[in-house]
């Protein structure tokens, strides 16, 4: 007989990543990297776009935020379903 804590520690805590969740995670990471790039290139964008230079960073920030909310809710939902199936 094993201790309940040992059984709990052996139980996986996260659901296996589906193809949809993987693509959502990769898209979220790409949006974050694009946002970082837009911020680093702000002086160049300022020279090209003038007062509108912050617009790409703003749009990428909003897209990353909204997609992140959708992704993390879907990931939490998948983890909850997986947790209910694994544990008795």
C-alpha positions in Angstrom: 0.0 0.0 0.0 1.4 3.4 -1.0 1.0 6.6 0.8 -1.7 8.9 -0.8 0.8 11.7 -1.2 3.1 9.4 -3.2 0.1 8.4 -5.4 -0.7 12.1 -5.9 2.9 13.0 -6.8 2.9 10.2 -9.4 -0.3 11.5 -11.1 0.3 13.8 -14.1 -1.0 17.3 -13.4 -1.4 18.6 -16.9 -3.3 17.2 -19.8 -1.4 15.9 -22.9 -1.2 18.8 -25.4 -3.6 18.4 -28.3 -2.8 19.6 -31.8 -5.1 22.6 -31.3 -3.6 23.6 -28.0 -0.1 23.2 -29.4 -1.0 25.5 -32.3 -2.6 28.0 -30.0 0.4 28.0 -27.7 2.8 28.5 -30.7 0.6 31.4 -32.0 0.6 33.0 -28.5 4.4 32.7 -28.3 4.8 34.1 -31.8 2.6 37.1 -30.9 4.7 37.7 -27.8 8.0 37.6 -29.9 6.5 39.9 -32.5 5.5 42.3 -29.8 9.0 42.3 -28.4 10.4 42.8 -31.8 8.0 45.7 -32.5 9.1 47.4 -29.2 12.8 46.9 -30.0 12.3 48.4 -33.5 10.3 51.3 -32.2 13.0 53.9 -33.3 12.9 52.5 -36.8 9.1 52.5 -36.9 9.2 56.1 -35.6 11.3 57.0 -38.6 9.0 55.1 -41.0 5.5 55.8 -39.5 6.0 59.0 -37.5 3.3 59.4 -34.8 1.7 56.1 -35.7 4.9 54.1 -34.7 3.3 52.7 -31.6 0.3 51.2 -33.4 1.9 47.9 -34.4 3.0 47.3 -30.8 -0.4 48.3 -29.5 -2.2 45.9 -31.9 0.2 43.1 -31.2 -0.2 43.6 -27.5 -4.0 43.5 -27.7 -3.8 40.4 -29.9 -1.4 38.6 -27.5 -3.6 39.5 -24.6 -6.9 38.4 -26.2 -5.4 35.2 -27.6 -3.6 34.5 -24.3 -6.9 34.7 -22.5 -8.5 32.2 -24.9 -5.5 29.9 -24.9 -5.1 29.8 -21.1 -8.8 29.2 -20.5 -8.8 26.3 -23.0 -5.6 24.9 -21.4 -7.2 25.1 -17.9 -10.3 23.5 -19.2 -8.4 20.6 -20.7 -6.3 20.2 -17.5 -9.5 20.1 -15.4 -11.1 17.4 -17.6 -7.9 15.4 -17.6 -7.6 15.7 -13.8 -11.1 14.4 -13.3 -10.5 11.4 -15.6 -7.2 10.4 -14.0 -8.2 10.6 -10.4 -10.8 8.3 -9.0 
